Amino acid sequence: MFIKIVIFIVVVLFPVISSGQEDQPQEVAILRKDVAVEMQYLIAVPQEEPAAEGWPLLLFLHGLGECGSDINLVKKHGPPKLIENGKRLPFVVVSPQCPRGSHWEPWRLAVLLDEVVESNDIDEDRIYITGLSMGGFGTWDLAAYSPERFAAIAPVCGGGNTLDGKLLINLPTWVFHGAEDKVVPASFSESMAAAIRKAGGRPKVTIYPDAGHDSWTETYENPALYAWFLKQQRRKNDSRAD
């Protein structure tokens, strides 16, 4: 019986796979499709004249509570809050708003960055990302999506895919988290930093021992963060300045 089955497969099925008399050509096709992205965002451009290379760009990603269609919600925390309260930052600060029920998608943020760079005098060797909570996750995701594009990142109380650690070894990274965070455990940030170290990188990590989920207020009010950003340039990533 076994022999008969084998014969049936060879005689009956094989011709079905290989009996075509004509070649099966493979043609080259090109996909051309416009990408439609609609996203509202705040943009703050310094009033002074930029350096010859252009302005550094700081992209800020808000948390879950600021999602929606009211752009004023984005001013609740982080750099947009500081600017609203009269603080002057030496960056073009771009703060998009994520629609409610959605999350930060790297490819959409990449389109936004393309638009901002094209429309403003930006030094493309000094583009930085930071974000809190959901925006911290978005910071990790966007950095892994195109690590070669950025000069430095500062994710706050977020987390990411530890498999991306090897992609970020040459990207200066300063991670912030509260040790008492019950919403996003500090282990999320610590595991990302550990993955980068394991791959050969040297991330900076600040864990606030008494802070809960709000580790962003102290972070964004610290002038040392912005000074650190300004030390980093994409073409000098190998130096990973502290």
NORRAVEN-V106710 format. One record per helix or strand. SS is the DSSP state (a for helix, b for strand). FROM is the first residue (numbers start at 1). TO is the last residue. If there is no record, write none. Layout:
ss={SS | SS}
from={FROM | FROM}
to={TO | TO}
//
This chain:
ss={a | b | b | a | a | a | b | a | b | a | a | b | a | b | a | b | a | a | a}
from={2 | 41 | 55 | 64 | 71 | 78 | 92 | 106 | 122 | 134 | 147 | 152 | 162 | 172 | 186 | 204 | 216 | 223 | 234}
to={18 | 44 | 61 | 66 | 76 | 84 | 96 | 119 | 132 | 145 | 149 | 156 | 167 | 178 | 199 | 208 | 220 | 231 | 239}
//
